[in-house]
Amino acid sequence: MATELSTGTVGRATEPERIDVARIQRRTLWLLCLTQVIGGIGMTIGMTVGVLLAAQVGGTAISGLAQSASVVGGALLAVPVTRIMRTGGRRPGLVAAYLTGAVGGVLIVVAAVTGWVPLLFLGMLLFGGGTAANLQSRYAAVDLAEPNRRGRQLSMVVWATTIGAVTAPNLAAPADDVLGWTGLPLLSGPFVFSVLAFVLAAGVLLVLLRPDPLLTARRLGAERAEALPAERAEALRAEALPAEPVADAVDTTGGGAAAGAGATSARGAARTVARGDGLRAALRVVREVPAARLGISAVAMGHLVMVGVMAMTPVHLGEWHSDADVLRVVGIVLSLHIAGMFALSPVVGWLTDRFGRRPVILGGIGTLLAACAVAGTAGHNTAQVSVGLTLLGLGWSGTMVAGSTLLSESVSADVRPAVQGLSDLTMGLAGALAGALSGFVIQLAGYAVLNLLAAVAVVPLVALALRTASREERAGA
């Protein structure tokens, strides 16, 4: 698909430029998948030994807090990263995120050498830039995607994370051995490789992610607006609407919404952009657009349930496995969990495009509920816990892929990065909260109650999905 675009400086006649959007999208997807692998290895190889290094520098008591600092850092850094994207496009935002993660890795290594705990926490906070970059990459896959392929193309970038997540833990020990001659403290070597991986990913994006997919999408939108009849184009400009076919945003949501309801939501979203920018504008958009509210809620609640149960599963397994066996068993169970999260994401993306966003979100919620039921009633049955954790990963994939796709297509191009940043901030903080509280729950009431509470937490999301679909059906009637 080729599109005519006018380029050049303001006030000077320009020649039309033909842009092959399909070719740019294919190139963008390959680059995003490549950097997801590189950045995923960098992130995971460091986090594999992060808790151990924190315990070595500051003691066991602060090791869990150091790990949480990285999670919170990834969530908080989504805000400045998406602010950069809003003005400069995806490329500078992703590059800045990866380089921030690299700076964090350097500070962690310096903290390991000096034994300075505050520097370690600062380094772990900035190291979360790698997570912010990996999460934001999935949104870049949607900017130029055709409406009926958005779910699949977003899911391909999510799937690429599998390679890094599965490979990196096995590289931590060799990375430490390779740098043994430098005299660096034990366990700091993997973070040196993290720094190199982040810098490499940033360099690849800086040089090759051209043209920028978000900026190209905005230019396409402006050209579409100018191609419309004068009255309609003037209305679009007055409302600050993205010049994307409203039907695209409606027909792919899977809720049976009519064009009138979609147009109303889009106009309401566009009006909020004129009243501010950044997180405040994003919050107004999410309040006014039901589809955006459902998308961000699905991503956040799916992540909260997944992290809350997953974080305490190793502790639960340790209750009846010996010290000699527990690491092997935990490794197998968590590998199955990671496979559920990422390995089938292309299938989830295809289902999202084939049957709609809301049905897949509801399917993901149902899978999360089934996971909590299976794992929560497993007792000391390791096989049943493994099945439960696999379902937990698959349910997370459903809410993540379908929720992210729905969120991205339900708001205008101008405010989209801010809304996506709000989504990742909410998701990260939800995961951090779940991880922090899950330890107290399992200590006071046990693993079964933890799963019960996780299941209860996701139930309001079902009501939100059904209420959103019902409201749009009534609006379109």
C-alpha positions as CSV (number, residue, x, y, z in Angstrom):
1,M,0.0,0.0,0.0
2,A,1.6,3.3,-1.1
3,T,0.4,6.7,-0.1
4,E,1.0,10.2,-1.5
5,L,2.4,12.6,1.0
6,S,3.5,16.2,0.6
7,T,6.8,17.0,2.3
8,G,9.1,20.0,2.8
9,T,9.2,23.2,4.8
10,V,6.3,25.5,5.5
11,G,5.7,28.2,2.9
12,R,7.6,26.5,0.1
13,A,6.1,24.4,-2.7
14,T,6.9,20.8,-2.3
15,E,6.9,17.7,-4.5
16,P,4.7,14.8,-3.5
17,E,6.6,11.9,-2.0
18,R,5.3,8.3,-2.3
19,I,5.6,6.4,0.9
20,D,5.1,2.6,0.9
21,V,3.5,2.2,4.3
22,A,3.5,-1.6,4.1
23,R,7.2,-1.7,3.5
24,I,7.9,0.7,6.4
25,Q,5.7,-1.4,8.7
26,R,7.5,-4.6,7.8
27,R,10.9,-2.9,8.4
28,T,9.6,-1.5,11.7
29,L,8.4,-4.9,12.9
30,W,11.7,-6.6,12.2
31,L,13.7,-3.9,14.0
32,L,11.4,-3.9,17.0
33,C,11.6,-7.7,17.2
34,L,15.4,-7.6,16.9
35,T,15.8,-5.0,19.6
36,Q,13.3,-6.8,21.8
37,V,15.6,-9.8,21.7
38,I,18.7,-7.7,22.4
39,G,17.0,-5.6,25.1
40,G,15.3,-8.6,26.6
41,I,18.6,-10.4,27.1
42,G,20.1,-7.2,28.6
43,M,17.2,-6.8,31.0
44,T,16.8,-10.4,32.1
45,I,20.5,-11.2,32.4
46,G,20.8,-8.4,35.0
47,M,17.6,-9.2,36.8
48,T,18.6,-12.9,37.1
49,V,21.3,-11.9,39.6
50,G,19.9,-8.6,40.8
51,V,18.5,-9.9,44.1
52,L,21.7,-11.8,44.8
53,L,23.9,-8.8,44.1
54,A,21.7,-6.6,46.2
55,A,22.0,-9.1,49.1
56,Q,25.8,-9.2,48.6
57,V,26.1,-5.3,48.7
58,G,23.5,-4.4,51.4
59,G,22.3,-7.6,53.0
60,T,19.4,-9.9,52.5
61,A,16.9,-7.5,54.1
62,I,17.2,-5.0,51.3
63,S,17.5,-7.4,48.4
64,G,13.8,-7.6,47.7
65,L,13.5,-3.8,47.9
66,A,16.2,-3.4,45.3
67,Q,14.4,-5.7,42.9
68,S,11.2,-3.7,43.5
69,A,13.1,-0.5,42.7
70,S,13.7,-1.8,39.2
71,V,10.0,-2.5,38.7
72,V,8.9,0.9,40.0
73,G,11.6,2.5,37.9
74,G,10.3,0.9,34.7
75,A,6.8,2.2,35.6
76,L,7.9,5.7,36.4
77,L,10.2,6.1,33.4
78,A,7.3,5.4,31.1
79,V,6.1,8.9,31.8
80,P,9.2,10.9,30.5
81,V,9.7,8.3,27.7
82,T,6.2,8.8,26.3
83,R,6.6,12.6,26.7
84,I,9.6,12.4,24.4
85,M,7.6,10.2,22.0
86,R,4.7,12.6,21.9
87,T,7.0,15.4,20.6
88,G,9.8,13.6,18.8
89,G,8.4,10.1,17.9
90,R,9.1,6.6,18.9
91,R,12.8,6.5,18.0
92,P,14.1,9.1,20.4
93,G,11.8,7.8,23.2
94,L,13.0,4.2,22.9
95,V,16.6,5.2,22.5
96,A,16.4,7.4,25.7
97,A,14.8,4.5,27.6
98,Y,17.5,2.0,26.6
99,L,20.3,4.5,27.4
100,T,18.7,5.2,30.8
101,G,18.8,1.5,31.5
102,A,22.5,1.4,30.4
103,V,23.3,4.3,32.9
104,G,21.5,2.3,35.6
105,G,23.6,-0.8,34.8
106,V,26.8,1.3,35.1
107,L,25.7,2.7,38.5
108,I,24.9,-0.9,39.7
109,V,28.4,-2.1,38.8
110,V,29.9,1.0,40.6
111,A,27.8,0.3,43.6
112,A,29.0,-3.3,43.6
113,V,32.6,-2.1,43.6
114,T,32.1,0.6,46.3
115,G,29.5,-1.1,48.4
116,W,27.4,2.0,48.4
117,V,23.7,0.9,48.9
118,P,22.0,4.2,47.9
119,L,23.9,4.1,44.6
120,L,22.7,0.6,44.1
121,F,19.0,1.6,44.5
122,L,19.5,4.5,42.1
123,G,21.0,2.2,39.6
124,M,18.2,-0.3,39.9
125,L,15.7,2.4,39.5
126,L,17.3,3.6,36.3
127,F,17.9,0.1,35.1
128,G,14.1,-0.1,34.8
129,G,14.6,1.9,31.6
130,G,15.2,-1.4,29.8
131,T,11.7,-2.6,30.9
132,A,10.2,0.7,29.8
133,A,11.7,0.4,26.4
134,N,10.6,-3.2,26.0
135,L,7.1,-2.4,27.0
136,Q,6.8,0.7,24.8
137,S,8.1,-1.2,21.7
138,R,4.8,-3.1,21.5
139,Y,2.9,0.1,20.9
140,A,5.3,1.2,18.1
141,A,4.2,-2.0,16.2
142,V,0.6,-0.6,16.0
143,D,1.2,2.9,14.7
144,L,1.2,1.9,11.0
145,A,-0.5,-1.5,11.2
146,E,-3.7,-2.2,9.2
147,P,-6.8,-2.3,11.4
148,N,-7.3,-6.1,10.9
149,R,-3.6,-6.9,11.7
150,R,-3.0,-4.7,14.8
151,G,-3.4,-7.5,17.3
152,R,-1.1,-9.9,15.4
153,Q,1.7,-7.4,14.8
154,L,1.6,-6.1,18.4
155,S,1.8,-9.7,19.6
156,M,4.8,-10.5,17.4
157,V,6.8,-7.9,19.3
158,V,5.6,-9.3,22.6
159,W,6.6,-12.8,21.4
160,A,10.1,-11.7,20.6
161,T,10.6,-11.1,24.3
162,T,10.5,-14.9,24.8
163,I,13.9,-15.4,23.3
164,G,15.6,-13.0,25.7
165,A,13.6,-14.2,28.7
166,V,14.4,-17.8,28.1
167,T,18.0,-17.4,27.0
168,A,19.4,-14.8,29.4
169,P,19.2,-16.6,32.7
170,N,21.5,-19.3,31.3
171,L,24.0,-16.6,30.2
172,A,24.4,-15.0,33.7
173,A,27.1,-17.4,34.9
174,P,29.2,-17.3,31.7
175,A,28.9,-13.5,31.7
176,D,30.3,-13.3,35.2
177,D,33.1,-15.8,34.4
178,V,34.1,-13.9,31.2
179,L,34.7,-10.7,33.2
180,G,36.4,-12.4,36.1
181,W,39.8,-11.2,34.9
182,T,38.8,-7.6,35.4
183,G,38.6,-7.9,39.1
184,L,35.0,-6.8,39.3
185,P,33.0,-8.1,42.2
186,L,31.1,-11.4,41.9
187,L,27.7,-11.1,40.2
188,S,28.5,-7.7,38.6
189,G,29.5,-9.2,35.3
190,P,26.0,-9.8,34.0
191,F,25.2,-6.1,34.5
192,V,28.2,-5.1,32.3
193,F,26.6,-7.3,29.5
194,S,23.3,-5.6,30.2
195,V,24.9,-2.2,29.6
196,L,26.3,-3.4,26.3
197,A,23.0,-4.9,25.2
198,F,21.1,-1.7,26.0
199,V,23.6,0.4,24.1
200,L,23.5,-1.9,21.2
201,A,19.6,-1.8,21.1
202,A,19.7,2.0,21.3
203,G,22.2,2.2,18.5
204,V,20.2,-0.1,16.2
205,L,17.0,2.0,16.8
206,L,18.8,5.3,16.4
207,V,20.4,4.4,13.1
208,L,17.7,2.2,11.5
209,L,14.3,3.1,12.8
210,R,13.7,5.6,10.0
211,P,11.1,6.9,9.1
212,D,9.7,7.0,12.6
213,P,6.4,5.0,12.7
214,L,4.5,7.4,14.9
215,L,5.5,10.5,13.0
216,T,4.7,8.8,9.7
217,A,1.2,7.9,11.1
218,R,0.6,11.5,12.0
219,R,1.6,12.7,8.6
220,L,-0.7,10.1,7.0
221,G,-3.5,11.4,9.2
222,A,-2.9,15.0,8.2
223,E,-3.0,14.0,4.5
224,R,-6.2,12.1,4.9
225,A,-7.8,15.1,6.5
226,E,-6.8,17.4,3.7
227,A,-8.2,14.9,1.1
228,L,-11.6,15.1,2.7
229,P,-14.3,17.6,1.6
230,A,-13.6,21.1,2.9
231,E,-16.5,21.0,5.4
232,R,-15.5,17.7,6.9
233,A,-11.8,18.6,7.0
234,E,-12.6,21.8,8.8
235,A,-14.7,19.9,11.4
236,L,-11.8,17.5,11.9
237,R,-9.3,20.3,12.4
238,A,-11.6,22.1,14.8
239,E,-12.0,19.0,16.9
240,A,-8.3,18.1,16.7
241,L,-9.4,14.6,15.5
242,P,-6.9,12.2,14.1
243,A,-7.7,11.7,10.4
244,E,-8.1,8.0,10.7
245,P,-11.2,6.3,9.5
246,V,-13.5,6.1,12.5
247,A,-14.8,2.7,11.3
248,D,-11.2,1.3,11.8
249,A,-11.3,2.2,15.5
250,V,-14.8,0.7,15.8
251,D,-14.9,-2.4,13.7
252,T,-11.9,-4.0,15.3
253,T,-12.8,-3.5,18.9
254,G,-15.0,-6.6,19.0
255,G,-17.7,-5.1,21.1
256,G,-20.2,-4.6,18.3
257,A,-19.9,-0.8,18.6
258,A,-21.5,1.3,16.0
259,A,-19.9,4.1,14.0
260,G,-21.8,6.8,15.8
261,A,-20.6,5.6,19.2
262,G,-17.0,5.4,18.0
263,A,-17.1,8.9,16.5
264,T,-18.5,10.3,19.7
265,S,-15.8,8.7,21.8
266,A,-13.1,9.9,19.3
267,R,-14.4,13.5,19.3
268,G,-14.5,13.5,23.1
269,A,-10.9,12.2,23.2
270,A,-9.7,14.8,20.7
271,R,-11.3,17.7,22.7
272,T,-9.3,16.7,25.8
273,V,-6.1,17.1,23.9
274,A,-6.8,20.8,23.5
275,R,-7.2,21.2,27.2
276,G,-3.8,19.9,28.2
277,D,-1.1,17.4,27.5
278,G,0.8,14.6,29.2
279,L,-0.7,12.5,32.0
280,R,-3.5,14.9,32.8
281,A,-4.7,14.8,29.2
282,A,-4.3,11.0,29.2
283,L,-6.4,10.7,32.3
284,R,-9.1,12.8,30.7
285,V,-9.1,10.7,27.6
286,V,-9.3,7.5,29.6
287,R,-12.3,8.9,31.6
288,E,-14.1,10.0,28.4
289,V,-13.5,7.0,26.2
290,P,-14.9,3.7,27.5
291,A,-12.8,1.6,25.2
292,A,-9.6,3.2,26.4
293,R,-10.8,2.7,30.0
294,L,-11.3,-1.0,29.4
295,G,-7.9,-1.4,27.6
296,I,-5.9,0.2,30.4
297,S,-7.8,-1.7,33.1
298,A,-7.3,-5.0,31.3
299,V,-3.6,-4.5,31.0
300,A,-3.2,-3.3,34.7
301,M,-5.4,-5.9,36.3
302,G,-4.1,-8.8,34.3
303,H,-0.6,-7.8,35.4
304,L,-1.6,-7.4,39.0
305,V,-3.1,-10.9,39.2
306,M,-0.2,-12.5,37.3
307,V,2.6,-10.8,39.5
308,G,0.7,-11.4,42.7
309,V,0.4,-15.2,42.2
310,M,3.7,-15.8,40.3
311,A,5.9,-13.9,42.9
312,M,4.9,-16.2,45.7
313,T,4.8,-19.5,43.8
314,P,8.5,-20.3,44.5
315,V,7.9,-19.7,48.2
316,H,4.9,-22.1,48.1
317,L,6.9,-24.7,46.2
318,G,9.7,-24.4,48.8
319,E,7.2,-25.6,51.5
320,W,7.5,-29.2,50.5
321,H,10.6,-29.5,48.2
322,S,14.0,-30.0,49.7
323,D,16.7,-27.3,49.3
324,A,18.4,-29.6,46.8
325,D,15.3,-29.9,44.6
326,V,13.5,-26.6,45.0
327,L,15.6,-24.6,42.5
328,R,15.2,-27.2,39.8
329,V,11.4,-27.4,40.4
330,V,11.0,-23.6,40.5
331,G,12.9,-23.3,37.2
332,I,10.6,-25.8,35.5
333,V,7.4,-24.2,36.8
334,L,8.5,-20.7,36.0
335,S,9.7,-21.7,32.5
336,L,6.2,-23.1,31.8
337,H,4.8,-19.8,33.1
338,I,7.0,-17.7,30.8
339,A,6.0,-20.0,27.9
340,G,2.3,-19.3,28.7
341,M,3.0,-15.5,28.8
342,F,5.0,-15.2,25.5
343,A,5.2,-18.3,23.4
344,L,1.5,-18.3,22.3
345,S,1.2,-14.5,22.0
346,P,1.0,-14.7,18.1
347,V,-2.0,-17.0,18.5
348,V,-3.5,-14.5,21.0
349,G,-2.9,-11.7,18.5
350,W,-4.6,-13.7,15.7
351,L,-7.6,-14.3,18.0
352,T,-7.7,-10.6,18.8
353,D,-7.9,-9.7,15.2
354,R,-10.3,-12.5,14.3
355,F,-12.8,-12.3,17.1
356,G,-12.3,-8.8,18.5
357,R,-10.6,-7.1,21.4
358,R,-13.3,-7.5,24.1
359,P,-13.9,-11.2,23.6
360,V,-10.2,-11.9,23.9
361,I,-10.0,-9.7,27.0
362,L,-12.9,-11.7,28.5
363,G,-11.2,-14.9,27.5
364,G,-8.0,-13.7,29.2
365,I,-10.0,-12.9,32.4
366,G,-11.6,-16.3,32.3
367,T,-8.2,-18.0,31.9
368,L,-6.8,-16.0,34.9
369,L,-9.8,-17.1,37.0
370,A,-9.2,-20.7,36.0
371,A,-5.5,-20.3,36.8
372,C,-6.3,-19.1,40.3
373,A,-8.7,-22.0,40.8
374,V,-6.2,-24.6,39.6
375,A,-3.2,-23.2,41.5
376,G,-5.1,-22.3,44.6
377,T,-6.5,-25.8,45.0
378,A,-3.3,-27.6,44.1
379,G,-2.0,-28.0,47.7
380,H,1.3,-29.9,47.4
381,N,0.7,-31.2,43.9
382,T,3.5,-29.8,41.8
383,A,2.0,-30.8,38.5
384,Q,-1.2,-29.0,39.2
385,V,0.7,-25.9,40.3
386,S,2.6,-26.0,37.0
387,V,-0.7,-26.2,35.1
388,G,-2.0,-23.2,37.1
389,L,1.1,-21.1,36.4
390,T,0.9,-21.9,32.7
391,L,-2.7,-20.8,32.6
392,L,-1.7,-17.7,34.5
393,G,0.8,-16.7,31.8
394,L,-1.7,-17.4,29.1
395,G,-4.4,-15.3,30.8
396,W,-1.9,-12.4,31.2
397,S,-1.1,-12.7,27.4
398,G,-4.8,-12.3,26.6
399,T,-5.3,-9.2,28.7
400,M,-2.0,-7.7,27.6
401,V,-2.3,-8.2,23.8
402,A,-6.0,-7.4,23.5
403,G,-6.0,-4.6,26.1
404,S,-3.0,-2.9,24.5
405,T,-4.4,-3.2,21.0
406,L,-7.8,-1.8,22.1
407,L,-6.2,1.1,24.1
408,S,-4.0,2.1,21.1
409,E,-6.7,2.2,18.5
410,S,-9.3,3.9,20.7
411,V,-7.5,7.3,21.1
412,S,-6.2,9.9,18.7
413,A,-2.6,9.8,17.4
414,D,-1.7,13.1,19.2
415,V,-2.5,11.8,22.7
416,R,-1.8,8.1,22.1
417,P,1.8,8.1,23.5
418,A,0.6,9.8,26.7
419,V,-2.2,7.3,27.2
420,Q,0.1,4.4,26.5
421,G,2.6,5.8,29.0
422,L,-0.2,6.1,31.6
423,S,-1.1,2.4,30.8
424,D,2.5,1.2,31.5
425,L,2.8,3.4,34.6
426,T,-0.5,1.9,35.9
427,M,0.6,-1.6,35.0
428,G,4.0,-1.3,36.6
429,L,2.6,0.2,39.9
430,A,-0.1,-2.5,40.0
431,G,2.5,-5.2,39.6
432,A,4.7,-3.6,42.3
433,L,1.8,-3.4,44.7
434,A,0.8,-7.0,44.1
435,G,4.4,-8.2,44.6
436,A,4.7,-6.2,47.8
437,L,1.4,-7.4,49.3
438,S,1.5,-11.0,48.2
439,G,4.2,-11.8,50.7
440,F,2.1,-10.6,53.6
441,V,-0.9,-12.5,52.3
442,I,0.9,-15.8,52.0
443,Q,2.5,-15.4,55.4
444,L,-0.8,-14.6,57.1
445,A,-3.3,-16.8,55.2
446,G,-1.4,-19.0,52.7
447,Y,-1.2,-19.6,49.0
448,A,-4.8,-20.7,48.5
449,V,-6.1,-17.4,50.0
450,L,-3.7,-15.5,47.8
451,N,-5.2,-17.1,44.7
452,L,-8.7,-16.4,46.0
453,L,-8.0,-12.7,46.5
454,A,-6.3,-12.5,43.0
455,A,-9.5,-14.0,41.5
456,V,-11.7,-11.6,43.4
457,A,-9.6,-8.7,42.2
458,V,-10.2,-9.4,38.5
459,V,-14.0,-9.8,38.7
460,P,-14.7,-6.0,38.4
461,L,-12.9,-6.1,35.1
462,V,-15.6,-8.5,33.8
463,A,-18.3,-6.0,34.7
464,L,-16.4,-3.2,33.1
465,A,-16.0,-5.2,29.8
466,L,-19.7,-6.1,29.7
467,R,-20.9,-2.6,30.7
468,T,-18.7,-1.0,28.0
469,A,-20.0,-3.3,25.3
470,S,-23.6,-2.8,26.4
471,R,-23.2,1.0,26.4
472,E,-21.8,1.0,22.8
473,E,-24.5,-1.3,21.6
474,R,-27.2,1.1,23.0
475,A,-25.4,4.1,21.4
476,G,-25.3,2.4,18.0
477,A,-29.0,1.3,18.2
